[in-house]
């Protein structure tokens, strides 16, 4: 193996992403480089979290998108791929049937992964170089349907949990109070056991919040909680249409960015964190890392 392309398809509650990366074993400085990233906001969670199924209309669009992604993977000479569906497809009673129809009509095998595997896949994104020995980190990935949390202490994964609290789920008014309580209770427990805790944030919303914030450390990709709160207050005061105009947000980002900020602020408050480190990594990167590891063995 010298230079090959791998692909990840992430079927999320808000958007469906295709990430293609080139693995170049001859370049030790940059083993993996991004070739292409496409993100289409299908909003599968709008159906799954309110009516419990993916509608026929959304299923048709998803199948069309999978056909397009398959052709793109051929164009980019992808040698291996993995397609994972998360919270919306987990919740939808017809999720499994849809993956069967996708396989039949497109040839793409889609796995519906549970929250624990999603959390582990995100964590496995070779981010250990970010961790300083002897310190505690909470790796937080906020999606449309769920939030994944990994607690890393002294370089070891100590705790990995998933909660049905996500941006699209919040907008749909479908987050259960017991889920919020479970998150608060678990975080309070972790905060007592591990002091202090540093947060690493993952997902499109925290990346956008970082770019919008006034006071931040660009070099260290560090977003102080005060700056996050100021940005949140500024966004919350506006309608989604006003956010699009003033902050140049895409329509599918303009509504979910506020609940995303609320989730990050709640977590930071519970563990007394002063800020959030924001590397641009997520589930798709973790999938490609696992593909590379699997094929290298």
C-alpha positions as CSV (number, residue, x, y, z in Angstrom):
1,X,0.0,0.0,0.0
2,X,1.5,3.3,-1.1
3,X,-1.3,5.7,-2.1
4,X,-5.0,4.7,-1.8
5,X,-8.3,6.3,-1.2
6,X,-10.8,5.4,1.5
7,X,-14.4,6.7,2.0
8,X,-16.8,7.1,4.9
9,X,-20.5,7.7,4.6
10,X,-22.1,9.1,7.7
11,X,-25.9,9.0,7.6
12,X,-26.7,11.4,10.4
13,X,-30.0,12.9,11.8
14,X,-29.3,16.3,10.2
15,X,-27.0,15.7,7.2
16,X,-25.5,12.8,5.2
17,X,-21.8,13.1,4.5
18,X,-19.4,11.5,2.1
19,X,-15.7,11.9,3.1
20,X,-12.9,10.6,0.9
21,X,-9.3,10.6,2.2
22,X,-6.1,9.7,0.5
23,X,-3.7,7.4,2.5
24,X,-0.1,8.1,1.6
25,X,2.3,5.8,3.5
26,X,5.3,7.5,1.8
27,X,4.5,10.8,3.5
28,X,5.0,10.3,7.3
29,X,4.2,14.0,8.0
30,X,0.7,13.7,6.5
31,X,-0.4,10.1,6.3
32,X,-4.0,11.1,5.5
33,X,-5.2,14.0,3.4
34,X,-8.8,15.0,2.6
35,X,-9.7,14.5,-1.1
36,X,-13.4,15.4,-0.9
37,X,-16.2,16.2,1.6
38,X,-19.8,16.4,0.6
39,X,-22.6,17.2,3.0
40,X,-26.3,17.1,2.1
41,X,-28.8,18.1,4.8
42,X,-31.6,15.5,4.4
43,X,-32.8,16.0,8.0
44,X,-33.9,12.3,8.6
45,X,-34.3,13.2,12.3
46,X,-37.3,15.4,11.5
47,X,-39.3,12.2,10.6
48,X,-37.6,9.7,13.0
49,X,-38.0,11.8,16.2
50,X,-41.6,12.9,15.6
51,X,-43.4,10.1,13.8
52,X,-41.1,7.2,14.5
53,X,-40.4,6.3,10.8
54,X,-38.4,7.7,7.9
55,X,-41.0,9.0,5.4
56,X,-41.2,7.6,1.8
57,X,-40.1,11.0,0.4
58,X,-36.9,11.1,2.6
59,X,-36.2,7.5,1.8
60,X,-36.3,8.2,-1.9
61,X,-33.9,11.1,-1.5
62,X,-31.5,9.0,0.6
63,X,-31.5,6.2,-2.0
64,X,-30.8,8.8,-4.8
65,X,-28.0,10.2,-2.6
66,X,-26.4,6.8,-2.0
67,X,-26.5,6.2,-5.8
68,X,-24.6,9.5,-6.3
69,X,-22.1,8.7,-3.5
70,X,-21.5,5.3,-5.1
71,X,-20.6,6.9,-8.4
72,X,-18.3,9.4,-6.7
73,X,-16.5,6.6,-4.9
74,X,-15.9,5.0,-8.3
75,X,-14.6,8.3,-9.7
76,X,-12.2,8.7,-6.8
77,X,-11.0,5.1,-7.1
78,X,-12.0,4.3,-3.5
79,X,-10.6,0.9,-2.5
80,X,-12.7,0.5,0.7
81,X,-15.6,2.3,2.4
82,X,-17.9,2.0,5.4
83,X,-21.4,3.5,5.6
84,X,-22.8,4.1,9.1
85,X,-26.2,5.4,10.1
86,X,-26.7,6.9,13.5
87,X,-29.5,8.2,15.8
88,X,-32.3,8.9,13.3
89,X,-32.0,5.5,11.6
90,X,-31.7,3.9,15.1
91,X,-35.0,5.5,16.2
92,X,-36.9,4.9,13.0
93,X,-38.9,1.6,13.1
94,X,-38.3,1.2,9.4
95,X,-34.6,1.9,9.6
96,X,-33.5,-1.7,9.0
97,X,-35.8,-2.1,6.0
98,X,-34.5,1.1,4.5
99,X,-30.9,-0.2,4.7
100,X,-32.0,-3.4,3.0
101,X,-33.6,-1.4,0.2
102,X,-30.4,0.8,-0.1
103,X,-28.3,-2.4,-0.5
104,X,-30.6,-3.8,-3.1
105,X,-30.9,-0.6,-5.2
106,X,-27.4,0.8,-4.8
107,X,-25.1,-2.0,-3.6
108,X,-24.0,0.1,-0.6
109,X,-24.1,-1.7,2.7
110,X,-25.3,0.6,5.5
111,X,-24.7,-0.4,9.1
112,X,-26.9,1.1,11.8
113,X,-24.5,1.6,14.7
114,X,-25.5,2.1,18.3
115,X,-24.5,5.1,20.4
116,X,-21.6,3.2,22.1
117,X,-20.0,2.2,18.8
118,X,-20.5,5.8,17.5
119,X,-18.7,7.2,20.5
120,X,-15.9,4.7,20.2
121,X,-15.5,5.3,16.4
122,X,-15.3,9.1,17.0
123,X,-12.7,8.5,19.8
124,X,-10.7,6.1,17.7
125,X,-9.8,8.9,15.3
126,X,-6.1,8.7,16.3
127,X,-6.5,11.8,18.6
128,X,-4.3,10.5,21.3
129,X,-1.6,13.0,20.3
130,X,-3.9,15.7,21.5
131,X,-3.8,14.4,25.1
132,X,-1.2,15.4,27.6
133,X,-0.2,12.6,29.9
134,X,-1.8,12.9,33.4
135,X,-4.7,15.1,32.3
136,X,-8.4,14.4,32.0
137,X,-10.4,15.0,28.8
138,X,-14.0,14.9,27.9
139,X,-14.4,14.2,24.1
140,X,-17.9,15.5,23.2
141,X,-19.5,14.9,19.8
142,X,-22.9,16.7,19.3
143,X,-25.0,15.4,16.5
144,X,-28.5,15.9,15.2
145,X,-30.0,13.0,17.2
146,X,-27.5,12.2,19.9
147,X,-24.5,13.4,21.9
148,X,-21.5,11.0,22.4
149,X,-19.2,11.5,25.4
150,X,-15.8,9.9,26.0
151,X,-13.8,10.4,29.2
152,X,-10.1,10.0,28.7
153,X,-7.7,10.1,31.7
154,X,-4.0,9.7,31.5
155,X,-4.3,8.7,27.9
156,X,-6.8,5.9,28.6
157,X,-10.5,5.7,27.6
158,X,-12.3,5.4,31.0
159,X,-15.9,6.1,30.1
160,X,-17.9,6.1,26.9
161,X,-21.6,7.0,26.8
162,X,-24.3,8.1,24.3
163,X,-27.4,10.2,25.1
164,X,-30.5,10.8,22.9
165,X,-29.9,14.6,23.1
166,X,-29.2,16.2,19.7
167,X,-29.9,19.4,17.8
168,X,-32.7,18.1,15.5
169,X,-34.2,16.1,18.3
170,X,-34.3,19.3,20.5
171,X,-35.8,21.4,17.7
172,X,-38.5,18.7,17.3
173,X,-39.2,18.9,21.1
174,X,-38.4,15.2,21.4
175,X,-35.7,15.2,24.1
176,X,-36.9,13.3,27.2
177,X,-36.4,14.9,30.6
178,X,-35.0,11.6,32.0
179,X,-32.3,11.8,29.2
180,X,-31.3,15.3,30.4
181,X,-31.2,14.1,34.0
182,X,-29.0,11.1,33.0
183,X,-26.5,13.4,31.3
184,X,-26.4,15.8,34.3
185,X,-26.0,12.9,36.8
186,X,-23.3,11.2,34.8
187,X,-21.4,14.5,34.3
188,X,-21.6,15.4,38.0
189,X,-20.1,12.0,38.8
190,X,-17.3,12.4,36.3
191,X,-16.6,15.9,37.6
192,X,-16.2,14.6,41.1
193,X,-13.9,11.8,40.1
194,X,-11.7,13.6,37.5
195,X,-10.5,17.1,38.3
196,X,-10.0,19.2,36.3
197,X,-11.6,18.2,33.0
198,X,-10.7,19.6,29.6
199,X,-13.3,19.4,26.8
200,X,-12.6,18.5,23.2
201,X,-15.6,19.3,20.9
202,X,-16.5,17.6,17.8
203,X,-19.2,18.2,15.1
204,X,-20.0,20.8,12.5
205,X,-21.8,23.1,14.9
206,X,-18.9,23.6,17.4
207,X,-16.5,24.2,14.4
208,X,-18.9,26.9,13.1
209,X,-19.3,28.4,16.6
210,X,-15.5,28.5,16.9
211,X,-15.2,30.4,13.7
212,X,-17.9,32.9,14.7
213,X,-16.5,33.6,18.1
214,X,-14.6,36.9,18.7
215,X,-12.2,35.9,21.4
216,X,-10.5,32.6,20.7
217,X,-7.0,31.1,20.4
218,X,-6.8,30.2,16.7
219,X,-3.4,28.5,17.1
220,X,-4.5,26.2,19.9
221,X,-8.0,25.9,18.4
222,X,-9.3,26.8,21.8
223,X,-12.7,28.4,22.4
224,X,-13.2,30.0,25.9
225,X,-16.6,29.3,27.5
226,X,-17.3,33.0,27.8
227,X,-16.8,33.5,24.1
228,X,-19.0,30.6,23.3
229,X,-21.7,32.0,25.6
230,X,-21.4,35.5,24.0
231,X,-21.8,33.9,20.5
232,X,-24.7,31.8,21.7
233,X,-26.5,34.9,23.1
234,X,-26.0,36.8,19.9
235,X,-27.3,33.9,17.8
236,X,-30.3,33.2,20.1
237,X,-31.5,36.8,19.9
238,X,-32.0,36.4,16.1
239,X,-34.4,34.3,14.0
240,X,-32.9,31.6,11.7
241,X,-33.4,34.0,8.8
242,X,-31.6,36.8,10.5
243,X,-28.7,34.4,11.4
244,X,-28.4,33.5,7.7
245,X,-28.1,37.1,6.8
246,X,-25.9,38.4,9.6
247,X,-23.6,35.4,10.1
248,X,-23.8,34.0,6.6
249,X,-25.0,30.6,7.9
250,X,-26.5,27.9,5.6
251,X,-30.2,27.4,6.3
252,X,-29.6,23.9,7.7
253,X,-27.0,25.3,10.1
254,X,-28.9,28.4,11.2
255,X,-31.5,26.6,13.3
256,X,-29.4,23.7,14.8
257,X,-26.5,25.9,15.9
258,X,-28.3,27.3,18.9
259,X,-29.4,24.0,20.5
260,X,-25.8,22.8,19.8
261,X,-24.4,25.7,21.7
262,X,-26.8,25.0,24.6
263,X,-25.6,21.4,24.8
264,X,-21.9,22.4,24.9
265,X,-22.6,25.1,27.5
266,X,-24.5,22.7,29.7
267,X,-21.8,20.1,29.6
268,X,-19.1,22.7,30.2
269,X,-21.1,24.0,33.2
270,X,-21.5,20.6,34.7
271,X,-17.8,19.7,34.6
272,X,-16.5,23.3,35.3
273,X,-14.6,23.6,32.1
274,X,-13.1,26.9,31.1
275,X,-13.1,26.3,27.4
276,X,-13.4,23.8,24.5
277,X,-10.6,22.6,22.2
278,X,-12.0,22.4,18.7
279,X,-10.1,20.1,16.2
280,X,-11.9,19.5,12.9
281,X,-12.6,15.8,13.3
282,X,-15.7,13.7,13.6
283,X,-17.3,10.3,12.9
284,X,-16.3,10.2,9.2
285,X,-12.7,10.6,10.2
286,X,-13.0,7.9,12.7
287,X,-14.5,5.5,10.1
288,X,-11.6,6.1,7.7
289,X,-9.1,5.5,10.5
290,X,-10.7,2.2,11.3
291,X,-10.7,1.2,7.6
292,X,-7.0,2.0,7.4
293,X,-6.2,0.0,10.5
294,X,-8.3,-2.9,9.3
295,X,-6.6,-3.0,5.9
296,X,-3.1,-2.5,7.3
297,X,-3.3,-5.7,9.4
